[in-house]
Amino acid sequence: MAKLIFVVLLTLIPILCTSFSPEKPSDRRILVLLDDFAVKSSHSLFFKSLQSRGFDLEFKLADDPKIALQRYGQYLYDALVLFCPTIERFGGSIDAAAVLDFVDSGHDLIVGADNNASDLIREIATECGVDFDEDSAAMVVDHSGYAVSSTEGDHTLIASDDFIKSDVILGSKKIEAPVLFQGIGHSLNPSNSLVLKVLSASPTAFSANPKSKLTSPPSLIGSSISLVSVIQARNNARILISGSLSMFSNRFFRSDVQKAGSPTKHDKSGNEQFFTELSKWVLHERGHLKAVNVQHHKVGETNEPSIYRINDDLEYSVEIYEWSGTTWEPYVADDVQIQFYMMSPYVLKTLSNDSKGRYFTSFKVPDVYGVFQFKIEYERLGYTSLSLSKQIPVRPFRHNEYERFIPAAYPYYGAAFSMMAGFFVFSAVHLYNK
Amino acid sequence: MATTVVGAAFLLLLLLPFSISQPISDSHRSAASDLFNKISPSLEDAYEALRVFEILAIEKKPPVTTDTCHTVLENLGSSSSPLKDLFYALKVSGILKCDVDGAVLKKIASRLKATVHDASTLLDIYYSVGSLVLIKDQDSNVDVLLTDADEIFRSIKALSQSDGRWRYSSNNPESSTYAAGLALEALAGVISLASSEIDQSKQVSIVKNDIAKLFDRIEKYDDGAYYFDEKFVSGSEHQDSLSTTSSVVRGVTSFAAVTSGRINLPGDTILGLAKFFLGIGIPGDTKDFFNQVESLSFLESNRISIPLILSLPETVYSLTKKGQLKVKVNTVLGSAAPPLTVKLIRAFSTGAKDSAIIDSKELQYNQNGGFHFLDAFPKNVDVGTYVFVFEIVLHDSDSEKIYVAGGQIHVPIYVTGIIKVGSAEIAVLDSDLGNVETHKTLDLAGNDVVSLSANHLQKLRLSFELESPRGRLFKPHQAFLKLTHETKIEHIFLVGNTGKKFENVFDFLGLVEKLFYLSGRYEIELTVGDAVMENSFSRLLGHVELDLPEAPEKAARPPSPPVDPYSRYGPKAEINHIFRVPEKRPHQKLSLVFLGLILLPFIGFLVGLLRLGVNLKNFPGSTVPATFGFLFHLGLAAVLLLYVLFWLKLDLFTTLKTLGLLGAFTMFVGHRILSHLALTSSKLKSA
């Protein structure tokens, strides 16, 4: 029996070593589901940029009856790429619920949709807080922000440069050239606070069928149309939803771009940079934080006490690191805050840092006793959220810890002691006087 | 599988801007230089790179070095190298002209001949025959002719299936389209290697029949592209539609090249295959790139029919720039077509299919540029989307047999121009009478803004005119008027037209509910745009101060404005705990003064005692009671001292414990001294 377990463990080792782990949060194994193998070749630049960063891509047709996301309760992949906008039903055991379970267990998802996106893809997107235009013939049209092209005259090829302002999502290097987009627009569910517009349409854009006349105002209009959105779930799973699959294609990656009304013509569209940077974020090569080595103690001591007394002075420190894709680098920011919390924060203080990832501060324990928590709730745009809490009780003064020699009480003490001295003298005088 | 096909068709449409495709151009060449930039150790990859560069006539050499020739010679020299390696080694050496010894080739030829006889699988035959053909091309001294070509021909033919497909080997019942391509190429090789004129006619006609059957299996996209698709084949590698189609094209064209007489395949099918390969665009995979380019090169010079591709460098024609409408006709690889005329049969607006704007016009040919052009648009062509129908007419009747041009070709053309925007005005009207209260004209090309005010009993009227360059009414695709309230709530209205005038009248009484009864400042923004309008614009017209009635209780609440996502993430305001303030205390000096005052009575007591002249004469004289007396007062002093210590440092428990001991002791000695004193005094009294 022991031998059998050993053999099983031995076969599991390669899987365990390469899989997603808290220590190495980047994804490794990616399943790519396609409508047609031609996409593998026509979108090869995107796939190649993933492969060159060390990802292990597995291409499958979306209706392949053999595809599966998990086996024996273990997920086989760390991320899923759905480049199959028209698929009505996945092959194998995968369905919308399985894809959402995959995300719920902390794995990442990239969805490339298109107009004519199937109900299945729409359902997955809706569950993520992204609502595609219901009219399946609708495309995003922008008669003022289109990409100048001598062969595409219907203004559905859009050059967009309205990016989200976040270095962690799109990289620190500014994307100079506009990004080409051709496809379906979507809106974000206002009740979903986790979904973010990464690429928005311009104020003159609208979503409608370019071939038919408008009879009523389009449901999606202006900069509320999102072209590419990302979601970071509460379990830090990341999702990228794009309304255009051709955005990822080699043709768009290589194409030159000139936005209507702009005199500058860029030799290369911003698509490659945009998706390379965005995929780094989605696949946890950037913006993934970890907090370690939480320490707190009284000023002047080094050991962590099991309880604090009210009005103690304490020091708190934590180390925060960011995953760079290969190593954990110190995370430097000046907005990490600590809360000393019991029902509501009693103290909320910004931590100072030493630029090497260590954050520290000191403060006085409030004069309220009870069970407190040291709490760090760090949520920043694009970063994984850090949520640390450590419980610590706070007690009041002990009976002998109060102040003893209060000058204001000297008259009372004096009265008592002079009384006592008087009693002693009087007792002697009373007994022995003759 | 049906969904795959539909999906694939759809994707292809996306990759293609239109159903017309562009022939191979320079972008393909630069992509090839980028793609084949790594030195691959495999000869197959090296061959693919070399072949692509040869077909596309790229000056720069692919990164294959003398090492490659070295590998070729090594492979050819070894008597045990696999057939596949031998085959690709010969192919590479054919292009690189490696210095291969004739003796080596002879040895290989004899080995291959022996293999051909014994081979049972299609691949073995394919590689051996292919290699022999290559040796024949490279060294005419080597005897490669097959004496029993007929037999080999039959052994290949034996693997064919009734539906035109082939099997990989006799003991594998699965048939494959990909294998059909290989088999046809092998058959072509056998025919060219035959030592004597084999009894072709019968065999060849059977194979031609097989080809016809194979082409019955062809599949079609909506845009007229034809392709072969491989169903799943167990046991062998799955081939995608590109490599399958490519294999068939290679087989059929090489078979057609060696046989006399034509293979009858419809021209549309050949053109459709060309469209399929061109429709892929620029593949990102070396294998796909090779398959595409090599197949196109076979189509370029095949004996069945050579497809001609009509392409337009520009399909957006601007009336303001007055360019020429150019049409190019090339072969698939972009080389010049035979003398021909491009005829514009008809051009009609997409809106009105029956009324043609141009009927049957011949395009002129520009010798230098190598393109056909329509010198001037007729005067009556206005902005809009049109479909132009072209036809290629070949001059030579002979070349009609060689080339296939594909009948009528429909091309969508966008004619764009500047739309004149005029007589724009905005007015506030009184509702019941229609009297104009305020009236302002607008210059929509400028930047001036108006400010108006209105109440719910009034109307706001906005009107403007749009005129096409030919002076006709122009109806744009997008004519939106946007009212934005201070709270960022937006309302969109379509602007309709009555006759020539675009007009929108806002009857605020009917709109109050839609506006959520929100009074205040509304910004008015007008957006006009169309695919053929070169001056699409979106501009702020001004603002209107609306005075609307109070909302009734049941009215719908305005939606909450969108939350700025950035605001959710900033750091929170710091919180400092406010500590309880300690009670106010008197000054220390005051306390000391009062301490002094408190001690005064004690001092007065002592002074009083002295003044009274107290003495201790009653202290017992004898030793035992004196000791007890002394100890009693010592005990009292100790108890009092304990109280002082209790104040200074001791806690209650220590104090009580010590007090118990001291109390018991003091009580005992106190009892003795007091009883002694009582005895003495009673004695005194009684005495």
Boltz contact constraints between the chains, C-beta under 6 A:
constraints:
  - contact:
      token1: [A, 35]
      token2: [B, 7]
      max_distance: 6.0
  - contact:
      token1: [A, 36]
      token2: [B, 7]
      max_distance: 6.0
  - contact:
      token1: [A, 36]
      token2: [B, 8]
      max_distance: 6.0
  - contact:
      token1: [A, 36]
      token2: [B, 11]
      max_distance: 6.0
  - contact:
      token1: [A, 37]
      token2: [B, 240]
      max_distance: 6.0
  - contact:
      token1: [A, 41]
      token2: [B, 283]
      max_distance: 6.0
  - contact:
      token1: [A, 41]
      token2: [B, 284]
      max_distance: 6.0
  - contact:
      token1: [A, 41]
      token2: [B, 285]
      max_distance: 6.0
  - contact:
      token1: [A, 41]
      token2: [B, 288]
      max_distance: 6.0
  - contact:
      token1: [A, 42]
      token2: [B, 15]
      max_distance: 6.0
  - contact:
      token1: [A, 44]
      token2: [B, 284]
      max_distance: 6.0
  - contact:
      token1: [A, 44]
      token2: [B, 285]
      max_distance: 6.0
  - contact:
      token1: [A, 45]
      token2: [B, 284]
      max_distance: 6.0
  - contact:
      token1: [A, 63]
      token2: [B, 3]
      max_distance: 6.0
  - contact:
      token1: [A, 86]
      token2: [B, 7]
      max_distance: 6.0
  - contact:
      token1: [A, 86]
      token2: [B, 10]
      max_distance: 6.0
  - contact:
      token1: [A, 88]
      token2: [B, 3]
      max_distance: 6.0
  - contact:
      token1: [A, 143]
      token2: [B, 478]
      max_distance: 6.0
  - contact:
      token1: [A, 143]
      token2: [B, 529]
      max_distance: 6.0
  - contact:
      token1: [A, 143]
      token2: [B, 536]
      max_distance: 6.0
  - contact:
      token1: [A, 144]
      token2: [B, 536]
      max_distance: 6.0
  - contact:
      token1: [A, 144]
      token2: [B, 538]
      max_distance: 6.0
  - contact:
      token1: [A, 150]
      token2: [B, 314]
      max_distance: 6.0
  - contact:
      token1: [A, 150]
      token2: [B, 316]
      max_distance: 6.0
  - contact:
      token1: [A, 151]
      token2: [B, 17]
      max_distance: 6.0
  - contact:
      token1: [A, 151]
      token2: [B, 315]
      max_distance: 6.0
  - contact:
      token1: [A, 152]
      token2: [B, 17]
      max_distance: 6.0
  - contact:
      token1: [A, 153]
      token2: [B, 316]
      max_distance: 6.0
  - contact:
      token1: [A, 153]
      token2: [B, 414]
      max_distance: 6.0
  - contact:
      token1: [A, 153]
      token2: [B, 531]
      max_distance: 6.0
  - contact:
      token1: [A, 154]
      token2: [B, 531]
      max_distance: 6.0
  - contact:
      token1: [A, 155]
      token2: [B, 531]
      max_distance: 6.0
  - contact:
      token1: [A, 196]
      token2: [B, 565]
      max_distance: 6.0
  - contact:
      token1: [A, 204]
      token2: [B, 527]
      max_distance: 6.0
  - contact:
      token1: [A, 204]
      token2: [B, 538]
      max_distance: 6.0
  - contact:
      token1: [A, 217]
      token2: [B, 492]
      max_distance: 6.0
  - contact:
      token1: [A, 217]
      token2: [B, 494]
      max_distance: 6.0
  - contact:
      token1: [A, 221]
      token2: [B, 492]
      max_distance: 6.0
  - contact:
      token1: [A, 246]
      token2: [B, 14]
      max_distance: 6.0
  - contact:
      token1: [A, 250]
      token2: [B, 284]
      max_distance: 6.0
  - contact:
      token1: [A, 251]
      token2: [B, 281]
      max_distance: 6.0
  - contact:
      token1: [A, 335]
      token2: [B, 571]
      max_distance: 6.0
  - contact:
      token1: [A, 337]
      token2: [B, 571]
      max_distance: 6.0
  - contact:
      token1: [A, 345]
      token2: [B, 575]
      max_distance: 6.0
  - contact:
      token1: [A, 346]
      token2: [B, 577]
      max_distance: 6.0
  - contact:
      token1: [A, 347]
      token2: [B, 577]
      max_distance: 6.0
  - contact:
      token1: [A, 348]
      token2: [B, 574]
      max_distance: 6.0
  - contact:
      token1: [A, 348]
      token2: [B, 575]
      max_distance: 6.0
  - contact:
      token1: [A, 349]
      token2: [B, 574]
      max_distance: 6.0
  - contact:
      token1: [A, 366]
      token2: [B, 577]
      max_distance: 6.0
  - contact:
      token1: [A, 367]
      token2: [B, 579]
      max_distance: 6.0
  - contact:
      token1: [A, 367]
      token2: [B, 580]
      max_distance: 6.0
  - contact:
      token1: [A, 380]
      token2: [B, 569]
      max_distance: 6.0
  - contact:
      token1: [A, 381]
      token2: [B, 569]
      max_distance: 6.0
  - contact:
      token1: [A, 407]
      token2: [B, 588]
      max_distance: 6.0
  - contact:
      token1: [A, 407]
      token2: [B, 591]
      max_distance: 6.0
  - contact:
      token1: [A, 408]
      token2: [B, 585]
      max_distance: 6.0
  - contact:
      token1: [A, 408]
      token2: [B, 586]
      max_distance: 6.0
  - contact:
      token1: [A, 408]
      token2: [B, 591]
      max_distance: 6.0
  - contact:
      token1: [A, 410]
      token2: [B, 591]
      max_distance: 6.0
  - contact:
      token1: [A, 410]
      token2: [B, 595]
      max_distance: 6.0
  - contact:
      token1: [A, 411]
      token2: [B, 594]
      max_distance: 6.0
  - contact:
      token1: [A, 411]
      token2: [B, 595]
      max_distance: 6.0
  - contact:
      token1: [A, 411]
      token2: [B, 598]
      max_distance: 6.0
  - contact:
      token1: [A, 414]
      token2: [B, 595]
      max_distance: 6.0
  - contact:
      token1: [A, 414]
      token2: [B, 598]
      max_distance: 6.0
  - contact:
      token1: [A, 414]
      token2: [B, 599]
      max_distance: 6.0
  - contact:
      token1: [A, 415]
      token2: [B, 598]
      max_distance: 6.0
  - contact:
      token1: [A, 418]
      token2: [B, 599]
      max_distance: 6.0
  - contact:
      token1: [A, 418]
      token2: [B, 602]
      max_distance: 6.0
  - contact:
      token1: [A, 420]
      token2: [B, 640]
      max_distance: 6.0
  - contact:
      token1: [A, 422]
      token2: [B, 602]
      max_distance: 6.0
  - contact:
      token1: [A, 422]
      token2: [B, 605]
      max_distance: 6.0
  - contact:
      token1: [A, 424]
      token2: [B, 636]
      max_distance: 6.0
  - contact:
      token1: [A, 429]
      token2: [B, 614]
      max_distance: 6.0
  - contact:
      token1: [A, 432]
      token2: [B, 616]
      max_distance: 6.0
  - contact:
      token1: [A, 432]
      token2: [B, 618]
      max_distance: 6.0
  - contact:
      token1: [A, 432]
      token2: [B, 619]
      max_distance: 6.0
  - contact:
      token1: [A, 433]
      token2: [B, 614]
      max_distance: 6.0
  - contact:
      token1: [A, 434]
      token2: [B, 617]
      max_distance: 6.0
  - contact:
      token1: [A, 434]
      token2: [B, 618]
      max_distance: 6.0
